[in-house]
């Protein structure tokens, strides 16, 4: 982990089964995508998801944004 690297918010998404809907399960803060993946797995894997991934919040494209 590089010193001076800022923390970034990552959105965590997961699904149970192949044909199940994708769910937003939470948010983690990390300095790197790899750290974000470790934090997400540690915090949110109690459900044994089939798939789980993290997306930097800055890369999320809002379609409808809450006011």
mmCIF file as gemmi writes it, N, C-alpha and C atoms, coordinates in Angstrom:
data_model
loop_
_atom_site.group_PDB
_atom_site.id
_atom_site.type_symbol
_atom_site.label_atom_id
_atom_site.label_alt_id
_atom_site.label_comp_id
_atom_site.label_asym_id
_atom_site.label_entity_id
_atom_site.label_seq_id
_atom_site.pdbx_PDB_ins_code
_atom_site.Cartn_x
_atom_site.Cartn_y
_atom_site.Cartn_z
_atom_site.occupancy
_atom_site.B_iso_or_equiv
_atom_site.pdbx_formal_charge
_atom_site.auth_seq_id
_atom_site.auth_asym_id
_atom_site.pdbx_PDB_model_num
ATOM 1 N N . UNK Axp A 1 ? 0.847 -1.169 0 1 0 ? 1 A 1
ATOM 2 C CA . UNK Axp A 1 ? 0 0 0 1 0 ? 1 A 1
ATOM 3 C C . UNK Axp A 1 ? 0.896 1.237 0 1 0 ? 1 A 1
ATOM 4 N N . UNK Axp A 2 ? 0.686 2.104 -0.938 1 0 ? 2 A 1
ATOM 5 C CA . UNK Axp A 2 ? 1.525 3.28 -1.07 1 0 ? 2 A 1
ATOM 6 C C . UNK Axp A 2 ? 1.168 4.325 -0.024 1 0 ? 2 A 1
ATOM 7 N N . UNK Axp A 3 ? 2.187 4.915 0.563 1 0 ? 3 A 1
ATOM 8 C CA . UNK Axp A 3 ? 1.959 5.999 1.512 1 0 ? 3 A 1
ATOM 9 C C . UNK Axp A 3 ? 1.429 7.205 0.751 1 0 ? 3 A 1
ATOM 10 N N . UNK Axp A 4 ? 0.505 7.91 1.363 1 0 ? 4 A 1
ATOM 11 C CA . UNK Axp A 4 ? -0.039 9.112 0.754 1 0 ? 4 A 1
ATOM 12 C C . UNK Axp A 4 ? -1.147 8.866 -0.243 1 0 ? 4 A 1
ATOM 13 N N . UNK Axp A 5 ? -1.461 7.614 -0.543 1 0 ? 5 A 1
ATOM 14 C CA . UNK Axp A 5 ? -2.554 7.313 -1.456 1 0 ? 5 A 1
ATOM 15 C C . UNK Axp A 5 ? -3.867 7.538 -0.72 1 0 ? 5 A 1
ATOM 16 N N . UNK Axp A 6 ? -4.755 8.294 -1.319 1 0 ? 6 A 1
ATOM 17 C CA . UNK Axp A 6 ? -6.021 8.638 -0.669 1 0 ? 6 A 1
ATOM 18 C C . UNK Axp A 6 ? -6.969 7.451 -0.64 1 0 ? 6 A 1
ATOM 19 N N . UNK Axp A 7 ? -7.778 7.405 0.403 1 0 ? 7 A 1
ATOM 20 C CA . UNK Axp A 7 ? -8.84 6.405 0.462 1 0 ? 7 A 1
ATOM 21 C C . UNK Axp A 7 ? -9.901 6.743 -0.569 1 0 ? 7 A 1
ATOM 22 N N . UNK Axp A 8 ? -10.487 5.709 -1.134 1 0 ? 8 A 1
ATOM 23 C CA . UNK Axp A 8 ? -11.539 5.879 -2.143 1 0 ? 8 A 1
ATOM 24 C C . UNK Axp A 8 ? -12.712 4.988 -1.769 1 0 ? 8 A 1
ATOM 25 N N . UNK Axp A 9 ? -13.926 5.449 -2.078 1 0 ? 9 A 1
ATOM 26 C CA . UNK Axp A 9 ? -15.119 4.648 -1.836 1 0 ? 9 A 1
ATOM 27 C C . UNK Axp A 9 ? -15.341 3.682 -2.99 1 0 ? 9 A 1
ATOM 28 N N . UNK Axp A 10 ? -15.707 2.446 -2.627 1 0 ? 10 A 1
ATOM 29 C CA . UNK Axp A 10 ? -16.038 1.402 -3.604 1 0 ? 10 A 1
ATOM 30 C C . UNK Axp A 10 ? -17.415 0.859 -3.271 1 0 ? 10 A 1
ATOM 31 N N . UNK Axp A 11 ? -18.247 0.691 -4.279 1 0 ? 11 A 1
ATOM 32 C CA . UNK Axp A 11 ? -19.558 0.069 -4.115 1 0 ? 11 A 1
ATOM 33 C C . UNK Axp A 11 ? -19.382 -1.436 -4.29 1 0 ? 11 A 1
ATOM 34 N N . UNK Axp A 12 ? -20.068 -2.208 -3.463 1 0 ? 12 A 1
ATOM 35 C CA . UNK Axp A 12 ? -19.954 -3.67 -3.48 1 0 ? 12 A 1
ATOM 36 C C . UNK Axp A 12 ? -21.254 -4.258 -4.016 1 0 ? 12 A 1
ATOM 37 N N . UNK Axp A 13 ? -21.147 -5.104 -5.024 1 0 ? 13 A 1
ATOM 38 C CA . UNK Axp A 13 ? -22.294 -5.763 -5.64 1 0 ? 13 A 1
ATOM 39 C C . UNK Axp A 13 ? -22.089 -7.272 -5.584 1 0 ? 13 A 1
ATOM 40 N N . UNK Axp A 14 ? -23.201 -8.01 -5.468 1 0 ? 14 A 1
ATOM 41 C CA . UNK Axp A 14 ? -23.106 -9.474 -5.403 1 0 ? 14 A 1
ATOM 42 C C . UNK Axp A 14 ? -24.412 -10.107 -5.856 1 0 ? 14 A 1
ATOM 43 N N . UNK Axp A 15 ? -24.348 -11.412 -6.149 1 0 ? 15 A 1
ATOM 44 C CA . UNK Axp A 15 ? -25.547 -12.19 -6.471 1 0 ? 15 A 1
ATOM 45 C C . UNK Axp A 15 ? -25.367 -13.603 -5.939 1 0 ? 15 A 1
ATOM 46 N N . UNK Axp A 16 ? -26.504 -14.229 -5.563 1 0 ? 16 A 1
ATOM 47 C CA . UNK Axp A 16 ? -26.49 -15.601 -5.04 1 0 ? 16 A 1
ATOM 48 C C . UNK Axp A 16 ? -26.295 -16.638 -6.13 1 0 ? 16 A 1
ATOM 49 N N . UNK Axp A 17 ? -27.138 -16.571 -7.13 1 0 ? 17 A 1
ATOM 50 C CA . UNK Axp A 17 ? -27.125 -17.574 -8.189 1 0 ? 17 A 1
ATOM 51 C C . UNK Axp A 17 ? -26.919 -16.931 -9.534 1 0 ? 17 A 1
ATOM 52 N N . UNK Axp A 18 ? -26.644 -17.759 -10.518 1 0 ? 18 A 1
ATOM 53 C CA . UNK Axp A 18 ? -26.365 -17.276 -11.87 1 0 ? 18 A 1
ATOM 54 C C . UNK Axp A 18 ? -27.489 -16.417 -12.427 1 0 ? 18 A 1
ATOM 55 N N . UNK Axp A 19 ? -28.742 -16.781 -12.133 1 0 ? 19 A 1
ATOM 56 C CA . UNK Axp A 19 ? -29.886 -16.058 -12.699 1 0 ? 19 A 1
ATOM 57 C C . UNK Axp A 19 ? -30.569 -15.158 -11.67 1 0 ? 19 A 1
ATOM 58 N N . UNK Axp A 20 ? -29.936 -14.981 -10.533 1 0 ? 20 A 1
ATOM 59 C CA . UNK Axp A 20 ? -30.465 -14.089 -9.506 1 0 ? 20 A 1
ATOM 60 C C . UNK Axp A 20 ? -30.127 -12.637 -9.856 1 0 ? 20 A 1
ATOM 61 N N . UNK Axp A 21 ? -30.923 -11.7 -9.354 1 0 ? 21 A 1
ATOM 62 C CA . UNK Axp A 21 ? -30.598 -10.296 -9.628 1 0 ? 21 A 1
ATOM 63 C C . UNK Axp A 21 ? -29.333 -9.863 -8.889 1 0 ? 21 A 1
ATOM 64 N N . UNK Axp A 22 ? -28.657 -8.923 -9.469 1 0 ? 22 A 1
ATOM 65 C CA . UNK Axp A 22 ? -27.498 -8.318 -8.848 1 0 ? 22 A 1
ATOM 66 C C . UNK Axp A 22 ? -27.978 -7.421 -7.711 1 0 ? 22 A 1
ATOM 67 N N . UNK Axp A 23 ? -27.276 -7.446 -6.582 1 0 ? 23 A 1
ATOM 68 C CA . UNK Axp A 23 ? -27.66 -6.627 -5.426 1 0 ? 23 A 1
ATOM 69 C C . UNK Axp A 23 ? -26.512 -5.724 -5.016 1 0 ? 23 A 1
ATOM 70 N N . UNK Axp A 24 ? -26.865 -4.527 -4.619 1 0 ? 24 A 1
ATOM 71 C CA . UNK Axp A 24 ? -25.879 -3.645 -3.986 1 0 ? 24 A 1
ATOM 72 C C . UNK Axp A 24 ? -25.868 -4.038 -2.521 1 0 ? 24 A 1
ATOM 73 N N . UNK Axp A 25 ? -24.722 -4.537 -2.04 1 0 ? 25 A 1
ATOM 74 C CA . UNK Axp A 25 ? -24.671 -5.046 -0.668 1 0 ? 25 A 1
ATOM 75 C C . UNK Axp A 25 ? -23.948 -4.123 0.295 1 0 ? 25 A 1
ATOM 76 N N . UNK Axp A 26 ? -23.27 -3.097 -0.213 1 0 ? 26 A 1
ATOM 77 C CA . UNK Axp A 26 ? -22.617 -2.172 0.697 1 0 ? 26 A 1
ATOM 78 C C . UNK Axp A 26 ? -21.522 -1.361 0.045 1 0 ? 26 A 1
ATOM 79 N N . UNK Axp A 27 ? -20.738 -0.736 0.901 1 0 ? 27 A 1
ATOM 80 C CA . UNK Axp A 27 ? -19.662 0.149 0.476 1 0 ? 27 A 1
ATOM 81 C C . UNK Axp A 27 ? -18.439 -0.113 1.345 1 0 ? 27 A 1
ATOM 82 N N . UNK Axp A 28 ? -17.276 -0.025 0.754 1 0 ? 28 A 1
ATOM 83 C CA . UNK Axp A 28 ? -16.026 -0.094 1.512 1 0 ? 28 A 1
ATOM 84 C C . UNK Axp A 28 ? -15.147 1.076 1.095 1 0 ? 28 A 1
ATOM 85 N N . UNK Axp A 29 ? -14.197 1.422 1.954 1 0 ? 29 A 1
ATOM 86 C CA . UNK Axp A 29 ? -13.206 2.451 1.631 1 0 ? 29 A 1
ATOM 87 C C . UNK Axp A 29 ? -11.847 1.784 1.619 1 0 ? 29 A 1
ATOM 88 N N . UNK Axp A 30 ? -11.09 2.058 0.566 1 0 ? 30 A 1
ATOM 89 C CA . UNK Axp A 30 ? -9.783 1.417 0.425 1 0 ? 30 A 1
ATOM 90 C C . UNK Axp A 30 ? -8.864 2.298 -0.407 1 0 ? 30 A 1
ATOM 91 N N . UNK Axp A 31 ? -7.577 1.981 -0.333 1 0 ? 31 A 1
ATOM 92 C CA . UNK Axp A 31 ? -6.582 2.725 -1.114 1 0 ? 31 A 1
ATOM 93 C C . UNK Axp A 31 ? -6.362 2.129 -2.503 1 0 ? 31 A 1
ATOM 94 N N . UNK Axp A 32 ? -6.661 0.829 -2.667 1 0 ? 32 A 1
ATOM 95 C CA . UNK Axp A 32 ? -6.47 0.167 -3.963 1 0 ? 32 A 1
ATOM 96 C C . UNK Axp A 32 ? -7.66 -0.751 -4.239 1 0 ? 32 A 1
ATOM 97 N N . UNK Axp A 33 ? -7.892 -1.081 -5.509 1 0 ? 33 A 1
ATOM 98 C CA . UNK Axp A 33 ? -8.965 -2.027 -5.82 1 0 ? 33 A 1
ATOM 99 C C . UNK Axp A 33 ? -8.759 -3.389 -5.153 1 0 ? 33 A 1
ATOM 100 N N . UNK Axp A 34 ? -7.521 -3.839 -5.067 1 0 ? 34 A 1
ATOM 101 C CA . UNK Axp A 34 ? -7.246 -5.126 -4.422 1 0 ? 34 A 1
ATOM 102 C C . UNK Axp A 34 ? -7.63 -5.081 -2.941 1 0 ? 34 A 1
ATOM 103 N N . UNK Axp A 35 ? -7.28 -3.999 -2.263 1 0 ? 35 A 1
ATOM 104 C CA . UNK Axp A 35 ? -7.688 -3.843 -0.861 1 0 ? 35 A 1
ATOM 105 C C . UNK Axp A 35 ? -9.207 -3.79 -0.744 1 0 ? 35 A 1
ATOM 106 N N . UNK Axp A 36 ? -9.864 -3.099 -1.671 1 0 ? 36 A 1
ATOM 107 C CA . UNK Axp A 36 ? -11.323 -3.012 -1.644 1 0 ? 36 A 1
ATOM 108 C C . UNK Axp A 36 ? -11.946 -4.401 -1.771 1 0 ? 36 A 1
ATOM 109 N N . UNK Axp A 37 ? -11.384 -5.242 -2.629 1 0 ? 37 A 1
ATOM 110 C CA . UNK Axp A 37 ? -11.898 -6.604 -2.791 1 0 ? 37 A 1
ATOM 111 C C . UNK Axp A 37 ? -11.736 -7.411 -1.509 1 0 ? 37 A 1
ATOM 112 N N . UNK Axp A 38 ? -10.595 -7.281 -0.858 1 0 ? 38 A 1
ATOM 113 C CA . UNK Axp A 38 ? -10.367 -7.998 0.405 1 0 ? 38 A 1
ATOM 114 C C . UNK Axp A 38 ? -11.34 -7.51 1.469 1 0 ? 38 A 1
ATOM 115 N N . UNK Axp A 39 ? -11.517 -6.199 1.59 1 0 ? 39 A 1
ATOM 116 C CA . UNK Axp A 39 ? -12.433 -5.652 2.591 1 0 ? 39 A 1
ATOM 117 C C . UNK Axp A 39 ? -13.866 -6.089 2.31 1 0 ? 39 A 1
ATOM 118 N N . UNK Axp A 40 ? -14.28 -6.065 1.042 1 0 ? 40 A 1
ATOM 119 C CA . UNK Axp A 40 ? -15.642 -6.466 0.678 1 0 ? 40 A 1
ATOM 120 C C . UNK Axp A 40 ? -15.872 -7.928 1.015 1 0 ? 40 A 1
ATOM 121 N N . UNK Axp A 41 ? -14.926 -8.774 0.677 1 0 ? 41 A 1
ATOM 122 C CA . UNK Axp A 41 ? -15.058 -10.201 0.974 1 0 ? 41 A 1
ATOM 123 C C . UNK Axp A 41 ? -15.15 -10.424 2.481 1 0 ? 41 A 1
ATOM 124 N N . UNK Axp A 42 ? -14.31 -9.755 3.225 1 0 ? 42 A 1
ATOM 125 C CA . UNK Axp A 42 ? -14.297 -9.903 4.679 1 0 ? 42 A 1
ATOM 126 C C . UNK Axp A 42 ? -15.602 -9.423 5.312 1 0 ? 42 A 1
ATOM 127 N N . UNK Axp A 43 ? -16.119 -8.303 4.843 1 0 ? 43 A 1
ATOM 128 C CA . UNK Axp A 43 ? -17.313 -7.716 5.45 1 0 ? 43 A 1
ATOM 129 C C . UNK Axp A 43 ? -18.623 -8.352 4.987 1 0 ? 43 A 1
ATOM 130 N N . UNK Axp A 44 ? -18.702 -8.746 3.723 1 0 ? 44 A 1
ATOM 131 C CA . UNK Axp A 44 ? -19.991 -9.106 3.139 1 0 ? 44 A 1
ATOM 132 C C . UNK Axp A 44 ? -20.138 -10.551 2.688 1 0 ? 44 A 1
ATOM 133 N N . UNK Axp A 45 ? -19.153 -11.403 2.882 1 0 ? 45 A 1
ATOM 134 C CA . UNK Axp A 45 ? -19.266 -12.766 2.368 1 0 ? 45 A 1
ATOM 135 C C . UNK Axp A 45 ? -19.994 -13.729 3.303 1 0 ? 45 A 1
ATOM 136 N N . UNK Axp A 46 ? -20.676 -13.235 4.308 1 0 ? 46 A 1
ATOM 137 C CA . UNK Axp A 46 ? -21.413 -14.137 5.201 1 0 ? 46 A 1
ATOM 138 C C . UNK Axp A 46 ? -22.528 -14.893 4.478 1 0 ? 46 A 1
ATOM 139 N N . UNK Axp A 47 ? -22.955 -14.41 3.325 1 0 ? 47 A 1
ATOM 140 C CA . UNK Axp A 47 ? -24.043 -15.048 2.568 1 0 ? 47 A 1
ATOM 141 C C . UNK Axp A 47 ? -23.529 -16.037 1.527 1 0 ? 47 A 1
ATOM 142 N N . UNK Axp A 48 ? -22.237 -16.155 1.344 1 0 ? 48 A 1
ATOM 143 C CA . UNK Axp A 48 ? -21.652 -17.063 0.337 1 0 ? 48 A 1
ATOM 144 C C . UNK Axp A 48 ? -22.203 -16.782 -1.066 1 0 ? 48 A 1
ATOM 145 N N . UNK Axp A 49 ? -21.966 -15.583 -1.51 1 0 ? 49 A 1
ATOM 146 C CA . UNK Axp A 49 ? -22.405 -15.15 -2.832 1 0 ? 49 A 1
ATOM 147 C C . UNK Axp A 49 ? -21.744 -15.981 -3.926 1 0 ? 49 A 1
ATOM 148 N N . UNK Axp A 50 ? -22.439 -16.117 -5.046 1 0 ? 50 A 1
ATOM 149 C CA . UNK Axp A 50 ? -21.839 -16.775 -6.219 1 0 ? 50 A 1
ATOM 150 C C . UNK Axp A 50 ? -20.844 -15.819 -6.887 1 0 ? 50 A 1
ATOM 151 N N . UNK Axp A 51 ? -21.222 -14.541 -6.955 1 0 ? 51 A 1
ATOM 152 C CA . UNK Axp A 51 ? -20.358 -13.508 -7.537 1 0 ? 51 A 1
ATOM 153 C C . UNK Axp A 51 ? -20.347 -12.311 -6.602 1 0 ? 51 A 1
ATOM 154 N N . UNK Axp A 52 ? -19.215 -11.662 -6.518 1 0 ? 52 A 1
ATOM 155 C CA . UNK Axp A 52 ? -19.105 -10.414 -5.773 1 0 ? 52 A 1
ATOM 156 C C . UNK Axp A 52 ? -18.051 -9.564 -6.47 1 0 ? 52 A 1
ATOM 157 N N . UNK Axp A 53 ? -18.341 -8.277 -6.606 1 0 ? 53 A 1
ATOM 158 C CA . UNK Axp A 53 ? -17.341 -7.391 -7.189 1 0 ? 53 A 1
ATOM 159 C C . UNK Axp A 53 ? -17.454 -5.992 -6.613 1 0 ? 53 A 1
ATOM 160 N N . UNK Axp A 54 ? -16.389 -5.217 -6.766 1 0 ? 54 A 1
ATOM 161 C CA . UNK Axp A 54 ? -16.354 -3.836 -6.291 1 0 ? 54 A 1
ATOM 162 C C . UNK Axp A 54 ? -16.167 -2.909 -7.487 1 0 ? 54 A 1
ATOM 163 N N . UNK Axp A 55 ? -16.751 -1.732 -7.376 1 0 ? 55 A 1
ATOM 164 C CA . UNK Axp A 55 ? -16.653 -0.717 -8.418 1 0 ? 55 A 1
ATOM 165 C C . UNK Axp A 55 ? -16.294 0.607 -7.735 1 0 ? 55 A 1
ATOM 166 N N . UNK Axp A 56 ? -15.261 1.292 -8.205 1 0 ? 56 A 1
ATOM 167 C CA . UNK Axp A 56 ? -14.987 2.606 -7.625 1 0 ? 56 A 1
ATOM 168 C C . UNK Axp A 56 ? -16.216 3.509 -7.793 1 0 ? 56 A 1
ATOM 169 N N . UNK Axp A 57 ? -16.61 4.172 -6.735 1 0 ? 57 A 1
ATOM 170 C CA . UNK Axp A 57 ? -17.802 5.025 -6.808 1 0 ? 57 A 1
ATOM 171 C C . UNK Axp A 57 ? -17.687 6.055 -7.921 1 0 ? 57 A 1
ATOM 172 N N . UNK Axp A 58 ? -16.483 6.555 -8.169 1 0 ? 58 A 1
ATOM 173 C CA . UNK Axp A 58 ? -16.3 7.564 -9.226 1 0 ? 58 A 1
ATOM 174 C C . UNK Axp A 58 ? -16.648 7.027 -10.615 1 0 ? 58 A 1
ATOM 175 N N . UNK Axp A 59 ? -16.683 5.682 -10.773 1 0 ? 59 A 1
ATOM 176 C CA . UNK Axp A 59 ? -16.998 5.077 -12.066 1 0 ? 59 A 1
ATOM 177 C C . UNK Axp A 59 ? -18.469 4.707 -12.23 1 0 ? 59 A 1
ATOM 178 N N . UNK Axp A 60 ? -19.253 4.902 -11.192 1 0 ? 60 A 1
ATOM 179 C CA . UNK Axp A 60 ? -20.686 4.593 -11.269 1 0 ? 60 A 1
ATOM 180 C C . UNK Axp A 60 ? -21.366 5.698 -12.075 1 0 ? 60 A 1
ATOM 181 N N . UNK Axp A 61 ? -22.169 5.308 -13.045 1 0 ? 61 A 1
ATOM 182 C CA . UNK Axp A 61 ? -22.906 6.262 -13.864 1 0 ? 61 A 1
ATOM 183 C C . UNK Axp A 61 ? -24.341 6.312 -13.329 1 0 ? 61 A 1
ATOM 184 N N . UNK Axp A 62 ? -24.731 7.458 -12.808 1 0 ? 62 A 1
ATOM 185 C CA . UNK Axp A 62 ? -26.083 7.637 -12.27 1 0 ? 62 A 1
ATOM 186 C C . UNK Axp A 62 ? -27.081 7.771 -13.415 1 0 ? 62 A 1
ATOM 187 N N . UNK Axp A 63 ? -28.165 7.032 -13.347 1 0 ? 63 A 1
ATOM 188 C CA . UNK Axp A 63 ? -29.258 7.165 -14.308 1 0 ? 63 A 1
ATOM 189 C C . UNK Axp A 63 ? -30.341 8.044 -13.693 1 0 ? 63 A 1
ATOM 190 N N . UNK Axp A 64 ? -30.723 7.708 -12.479 1 0 ? 64 A 1
ATOM 191 C CA . UNK Axp A 64 ? -31.626 8.541 -11.684 1 0 ? 64 A 1
ATOM 192 C C . UNK Axp A 64 ? -30.906 8.761 -10.363 1 0 ? 64 A 1
ATOM 193 N N . UNK Axp A 65 ? -30.699 9.988 -10.009 1 0 ? 65 A 1
ATOM 194 C CA . UNK Axp A 65 ? -29.932 10.318 -8.806 1 0 ? 65 A 1
ATOM 195 C C . UNK Axp A 65 ? -30.85 10.912 -7.742 1 0 ? 65 A 1
ATOM 196 N N . UNK Axp A 66 ? -30.754 10.398 -6.506 1 0 ? 66 A 1
ATOM 197 C CA . UNK Axp A 66 ? -31.586 10.973 -5.436 1 0 ? 66 A 1
ATOM 198 C C . UNK Axp A 66 ? -31.182 12.426 -5.168 1 0 ? 66 A 1
ATOM 199 N N . UNK Axp A 67 ? -32.155 13.211 -4.818 1 0 ? 67 A 1
ATOM 200 C CA . UNK Axp A 67 ? -31.88 14.627 -4.545 1 0 ? 67 A 1
ATOM 201 C C . UNK Axp A 67 ? -31.538 14.84 -3.096 1 0 ? 67 A 1
